[in-house]
Amino acid sequence: MRQLSPHRHARRGPGASVVAAAFAAIVALGGCTEPGDDGSPGEPDVEVDLPWPAVAFPDLPGEAASPEVIELGLTLFYDPVLSVDGQTACGTCHSEFWGMSDALERSVGQGGGLIAGPSRTGPHVVRRNSQGLWNLAFRETLFWDGRTETLEEQAIEPILAVDELGQDPALVLELLQANDDYVALFAAAFPDDPEPSIPHVLTALAEFQRTLVSNRSLYDGYVAGDEAAMSDDQIEGMFRFAAFGCDGCHAPPLFEREGFENRNVPNVDAIVDDGRYEATGIVDDIGRFRIPTLRNASFTEPYFHNGSVAKLEEAVRHELAQSGLAFDDEDVRLVTAFVDGALRDESREPQRPDTVPSGLVVPIDGTTIIR
């Protein structure tokens, strides 16, 4: 086994760092004099040390949706009208309280009642961990197995899935068309074609999810030139993150990659899941799952496709072990400090409505209830 000891170096100074010496150059990037239009860091003018080439955060693809479409999407996202039990919503399994995930090993769909979050139980437990929804707008495929290519295609699947929302789209449409408030919301969102329809539902849900952009973290401030944005431990952790090759899959600035890998994650008893193979039929894809983003990963425990690793530090330890390089507890601590602290940004988290047009109760979340 090739050995690497990235913990035995001073962060600053050419030649002083074993980790920095592994790279051809340290990229100079600067700080912002004006913030971006979206509140993210603007153009740089101060040099900072990075272990990888500087890459600008991407622009959102396509044209921005109207506020009315986004508002309709948010409302539908939290309204149990999309579920057969009238108690479960998209926001049950993708909650702003848990990094747009649900804090469960594997999600519990319809039939689990109004309580969401880590205390949720019920008869319909899915095979996979709920992914956070941050920066979905930049992905080419969706789901752990990459079986859909657009957010519109993705949005219908949980509505249809018996273990998730399990609702008949025809009934959804009937309920929406009979609701004066929803009729008005659809007319405002789609003035050229105002009638509620399933395509409009999917468009609104997709456009709402495209607003879930995370690019205002401490890392983003640091990259823009604020050298004090990240702590010494976080900066050191960033360099070790790179030294162990973590950025090969979790590539900045999104800290993910459009790809699927087998990370030798522990199996869960009685769960059969072939991952990407189920979408492609390619034998080599058996056991491969989406490379998730690490932005806001600190909020989305437990980890991996089956939720088999409970804590972020354990997930980091698992991944460092996969690198084939020697590591110690200090490496784990520092890489965790970087992912946990420097990549957090929920400044655009959605505001859960108190009420929804259907009159149904919005799922209850944000607490841990001992049962």
C-alpha positions in Angstrom: 0.0 0.0 0.0 1.3 3.4 -1.0 1.6 5.6 2.1 0.8 9.2 2.5 1.1 11.3 5.7 -0.6 14.6 4.9 -0.9 15.4 8.6 2.8 16.1 9.0 3.0 19.5 7.4 2.5 23.2 7.9 -0.3 24.5 5.7 1.5 27.6 4.5 4.7 28.1 2.4 6.0 26.4 -0.7 7.9 23.2 0.1 6.7 23.2 3.7 3.8 21.0 3.0 3.9 17.3 2.0 0.4 17.7 0.6 1.1 20.8 -1.3 4.2 19.2 -2.8 1.9 16.6 -4.4 0.4 19.3 -6.6 2.2 21.0 -9.5 1.0 24.4 -8.3 -1.2 26.1 -5.8 -3.9 28.0 -7.6 -4.1 31.7 -6.9 -7.7 32.9 -6.7 -9.0 36.2 -5.3 -11.6 37.9 -3.3 -14.7 39.7 -4.1 -15.2 43.5 -4.2 -18.8 43.2 -5.1 -21.2 40.3 -4.2 -22.8 38.4 -7.1 -26.4 39.2 -8.1 -27.6 36.2 -6.3 -25.7 37.1 -3.1 -22.9 34.6 -3.7 -19.3 35.8 -3.7 -18.4 38.0 -6.7 -15.2 38.5 -8.7 -11.9 37.9 -6.8 -9.0 40.2 -6.1 -7.2 38.6 -3.2 -5.0 35.4 -3.6 -5.8 32.3 -1.5 -4.3 28.9 -1.5 -6.3 26.0 -3.1 -5.2 22.4 -3.8 -7.1 22.3 -7.1 -7.7 24.6 -10.1 -10.2 27.3 -9.5 -13.5 26.7 -11.2 -16.3 29.2 -11.2 -19.6 28.0 -9.8 -21.9 27.3 -12.8 -24.8 29.4 -13.9 -28.2 27.8 -13.6 -29.1 26.2 -16.9 -32.0 27.5 -18.9 -34.2 30.5 -18.2 -35.4 31.3 -14.7 -39.0 30.4 -14.0 -41.5 33.0 -12.8 -42.0 33.6 -9.1 -45.6 32.3 -9.6 -44.4 28.9 -10.9 -41.9 28.6 -8.1 -44.5 29.5 -5.5 -46.8 26.9 -6.9 -44.1 24.3 -6.9 -43.2 25.0 -3.2 -46.9 24.8 -2.3 -47.3 21.4 -4.0 -44.1 20.2 -2.5 -45.4 20.5 1.0 -49.1 19.7 0.3 -50.1 16.1 1.1 -52.7 16.4 -1.7 -50.1 14.5 -3.8 -50.3 11.5 -1.5 -52.8 8.7 -1.2 -52.9 9.0 2.6 -53.4 12.8 2.7 -50.6 13.1 5.3 -47.4 12.6 3.4 -45.8 15.2 1.1 -42.6 15.6 -0.9 -41.3 17.6 2.1 -41.8 14.6 4.4 -38.7 12.9 2.9 -37.0 16.0 1.7 -37.2 18.4 4.6 -35.4 21.7 5.2 -34.8 20.5 8.7 -32.5 17.7 7.5 -30.6 19.2 4.6 -33.5 18.4 2.2 -33.4 14.8 3.4 -35.1 13.1 6.3 -32.5 11.8 8.8 -33.7 8.2 8.3 -31.6 5.3 7.1 -34.2 4.6 4.5 -37.3 6.8 3.9 -40.8 6.0 5.2 -43.5 6.8 2.7 -47.3 7.0 2.8 -49.0 5.4 5.8 -46.4 6.8 8.3 -48.6 9.7 9.5 -47.9 13.4 9.8 -44.6 13.1 11.8 -41.6 13.4 9.6 -37.9 13.3 10.5 -35.8 10.7 12.4 -38.7 9.4 14.5 -40.9 8.6 11.5 -42.1 5.0 11.2 -44.6 3.2 9.0 -45.4 0.3 6.8 -43.8 1.6 3.6 -40.0 1.7 4.0 -38.2 2.2 0.7 -34.9 0.6 -0.2 -32.8 3.7 -0.3 -31.7 6.7 1.7 -33.3 10.0 0.9 -30.9 12.3 -1.0 -30.6 15.9 -0.3 -31.9 18.1 -3.0 -29.2 20.8 -3.1 -27.9 21.8 -6.6 -30.1 19.3 -8.4 -30.4 21.8 -11.2 -26.9 21.0 -12.4 -27.3 17.2 -12.6 -27.6 15.3 -15.8 -29.3 12.3 -14.2 -31.4 11.9 -11.0 -31.9 9.2 -8.3 -29.3 7.0 -6.8 -29.3 4.9 -10.0 -29.6 7.8 -12.5 -32.7 6.5 -14.1 -34.2 9.8 -15.1 -32.6 12.8 -16.9 -34.8 15.7 -15.9 -36.4 17.0 -12.8 -39.8 16.9 -14.6 -39.3 13.2 -15.3 -38.2 12.6 -11.7 -41.1 14.4 -10.1 -43.8 11.9 -11.3 -42.0 8.8 -9.8 -42.6 9.4 -6.1 -46.2 10.3 -6.8 -46.7 6.9 -8.5 -44.5 4.8 -6.2 -46.6 2.8 -3.8 -44.0 3.0 -1.0 -43.7 6.8 -1.4 -46.8 8.9 -2.2 -48.7 6.2 -4.0 -51.3 8.5 -5.5 -53.2 8.2 -8.8 -52.4 11.2 -10.9 -56.0 11.3 -12.2 -57.2 11.8 -8.6 -54.5 14.5 -8.0 -55.8 16.3 -11.0 -59.5 16.0 -9.9 -58.6 17.4 -6.4 -56.6 20.3 -7.9 -59.3 21.2 -10.4 -62.0 21.3 -7.7 -60.0 23.6 -5.5 -60.5 27.3 -6.1 -57.2 28.3 -4.5 -55.2 25.9 -6.7 -57.1 26.9 -9.8 -56.0 30.5 -9.1 -52.4 29.5 -8.4 -52.2 27.5 -11.7 -53.7 30.4 -13.6 -51.1 32.8 -12.2 -48.3 30.4 -12.9 -49.3 29.4 -16.4 -51.4 32.2 -17.8 -51.2 30.9 -21.4 -52.6 27.5 -20.3 -54.2 28.1 -17.0 -56.0 24.8 -16.3 -54.4 22.6 -13.6 -52.7 19.6 -15.3 -50.2 16.9 -14.4 -47.5 18.4 -16.7 -48.0 21.7 -14.9 -47.6 20.0 -11.6 -44.4 18.4 -12.7 -43.0 21.6 -14.1 -43.8 23.5 -11.0 -42.2 20.9 -8.7 -39.1 20.8 -11.0 -38.7 24.6 -11.1 -39.1 24.9 -7.3 -36.3 22.3 -6.9 -34.1 24.2 -9.3 -34.1 27.1 -6.8 -32.3 24.9 -4.2 -28.8 26.2 -4.9 -26.0 26.1 -2.4 -23.0 28.4 -3.2 -22.7 30.7 -0.2 -20.7 28.5 2.1 -17.5 29.4 4.0 -15.6 27.7 1.3 -17.2 30.0 -1.3 -16.2 33.0 0.7 -12.7 31.7 1.1 -12.4 31.0 -2.6 -13.6 34.6 -3.3 -10.7 35.9 -1.3 -11.8 36.0 2.3 -8.9 34.2 3.9 -10.5 34.3 7.3 -13.7 32.6 6.1 -12.4 29.1 6.8 -10.7 28.0 10.0 -7.1 26.6 10.0 -8.6 23.2 10.5 -11.0 23.5 7.6 -8.2 24.7 5.3 -6.0 21.9 6.4 -8.9 19.5 5.9 -9.4 20.8 2.4 -5.8 20.0 1.5 -6.0 16.6 3.0 -9.3 16.0 1.2 -7.4 16.7 -2.1 -4.4 14.6 -1.0 -6.5 11.6 -0.5 -8.1 12.1 -4.0 -11.6 12.9 -2.6 -11.9 15.7 -5.2 -11.7 13.1 -8.0 -15.3 12.2 -7.3 -16.5 15.2 -5.2 -15.1 17.8 -7.5 -15.3 21.5 -6.7 -17.2 23.7 -6.9 -20.3 21.4 -6.7 -18.3 18.8 -4.7 -19.9 16.0 -6.8 -19.5 14.5 -10.2 -21.9 13.0 -12.7 -20.9 9.4 -12.1 -21.7 6.2 -10.3 -19.3 4.2 -8.1 -19.2 1.1 -5.9 -17.8 2.3 -2.6 -18.0 -1.1 -0.8 -20.8 0.2 1.5 -22.0 -2.3 4.1 -25.1 -4.2 2.9 -28.4 -4.0 4.7 -30.1 -7.3 5.5 -33.0 -8.3 3.3 -32.4 -5.3 0.9 -31.5 -6.3 -2.7 -30.3 -3.3 -4.7 -28.2 -3.5 -7.8 -27.9 0.3 -8.2 -27.0 1.7 -11.6 -27.5 -1.7 -13.2 -31.2 -1.4 -12.6 -31.3 1.6 -15.0 -28.7 0.4 -17.6 -28.7 -3.4 -17.6 -24.9 -3.2 -17.8 -23.3 -5.9 -15.6 -20.4 -3.7 -14.6 -22.9 -1.2 -13.1 -24.0 -3.7 -10.4 -23.4 -2.1 -7.0 -22.7 1.4 -8.4 -24.6 4.3 -7.1 -24.6 8.1 -7.7 -21.8 10.2 -6.4 -23.7 12.6 -4.1 -22.8 16.2 -3.4 -21.0 17.0 -0.2 -22.5 20.5 0.0 -24.7 20.5 3.1 -23.8 16.8 3.7 -23.3 17.7 7.4 -27.1 17.9 7.7 -28.1 14.7 5.8 -26.9 11.8 8.0 -27.1 8.9 7.8 -25.0 8.3 4.7 -24.7 6.3 1.5 -27.4 4.8 -0.7 -28.7 2.6 2.1 -28.1 4.8 5.1 -25.8 2.2 6.6 -23.2 4.7 7.9 -24.6 6.8 10.7 -22.3 9.8 11.2 -20.3 12.1 8.9 -17.0 11.2 10.6 -17.7 7.5 10.0 -18.5 8.2 6.4 -15.2 10.1 6.0 -13.3 7.2 7.7 -14.9 4.8 5.3 -14.0 6.8 2.3 -10.4 7.4 3.4 -10.1 3.6 3.8 -11.2 3.3 0.2 -8.4 5.5 -1.0 -5.7 2.9 -0.5 -3.6 5.4 1.4 -2.5 5.3 5.0 -4.4 7.6 7.3 -5.0 8.3 10.9 -7.6 9.8 13.3 -6.2 13.3 12.7 -6.8 12.9 8.9 -10.4 11.9 9.6 -10.9 14.8 12.0 -9.6 17.4 9.6 -11.3 16.2 6.5 -14.6 16.0 8.5 -14.0 19.6 9.7 -13.8 20.7 6.1 -16.9 18.9 4.9 -18.9 19.5 8.0 -18.1 23.2 8.4 -16.8 24.7 5.2 -19.4 23.3 2.8 -22.6 24.3 4.7 -25.0 26.8 3.2 -28.7 26.6 3.6 -29.3 30.3 2.9 -31.8 29.3 0.2 -33.7 26.7 2.2 -37.4 26.8 1.5 -39.9 28.3 3.9 -42.4 25.5 5.0 -45.9 26.9 4.7 -48.1 26.9 7.7 -51.2 25.9 5.6 -51.7 24.6 2.1 -54.7 25.1 -0.3 -56.0 21.5 0.1 -56.7 22.2 3.7 -54.7 19.1 4.7 -52.2 19.4 7.6 -48.6 20.1 6.5 -46.3 17.4 7.7 -44.8 18.0 11.1 -41.0 18.1 11.3 -38.1 19.6 13.2 -38.3 17.6 16.3 -37.2 14.1 17.4 -40.0 12.3 19.2 -39.1 9.2 21.2 -41.5 6.4 20.6 
